[in-house]
Amino acid sequence: MCVQVKKITTKKVSDSVVEQMEEMIKSGTFQAGEKLPSVRELCEMFGVGRSAVRDAITTLKGKGAVDVKQGEGTYILEFDSTRLFNNQLLLPRPRDISELFQVRKLLEPGITEMAANNRTEADLNLMEKILTNQATKGWEADYLLHTAIARAAGNEIIIQLLQFISTTMKNAMIDFHNYIEKNPDIAHMIEKQHAGIYQSIKLGMSQKAKQMMMEHLNFVEKALLKSHVFEQSSSR
């Protein structure tokens, strides 16, 4: 394998190796799924010792950039934006929910606007199928619909970000859906909002879809924070 690299001369040696390897991954010199050269070959490539290469690989593994398979070697992993977040919240506090909804309100109205412009017939069919089951599927249908809208926008990183947020909020949202089952007015309003968002996406009304998603998120946030979900969660 012939690769142009700079020899390591300054800094902590392993840190310099990490920086160069990250650059090579970003540039495509090392491709996702590809096996890295052996430790010996990497030593020769960078002009460093084995300990520096091993430390660098350990650091890259910790960052989620590579996977070390015992007896096989080290492989480059696909980029996954959820690795950027290491501290997932099992039972979010009200402040956590508010901050997560701030992120959702920054992301999802724009995502919905993109979905209205980019959606395919397959995207619309999936959303319609989810909507027909939302009365009985609760949390699962809610999660699937918002994910389907993100997929219709056509951006994989956006999908991963929403999956992270949804996973973080999961316990609170499950309890919330149990709560709204006993409050049909809230359940009906959420179903109505979901249907309106879908219709706006279907008709390609991007600005209307964006506005309706923002109104929906504002409604759900307020209802969630008033639902006593947090008292229920903390008593487990």
Secondary structure, DSSP 4 states (H G I P E B T S, - for coil): -----PPP-SS-HHHHHHHHHHHHHHHTSS-TTPBPPPHHHHHHHHT--HHHHHHHHHHHHHTTSEEEETTTEEEEPPP-GGGG-----SS--HHHHHHHHHHHHHHHHHHHHHHHHH--HHHHHHHHHHHHTHHHHTHHHHHHHHHHHHHHHT-HHHHHHHHHHHHHHHHHHHHHHHHHHT-HHHHHHHHHHHHHHHHHHHTT-HHHHHHHHHHHHHHHHHHHHTTTHHHHHHT-
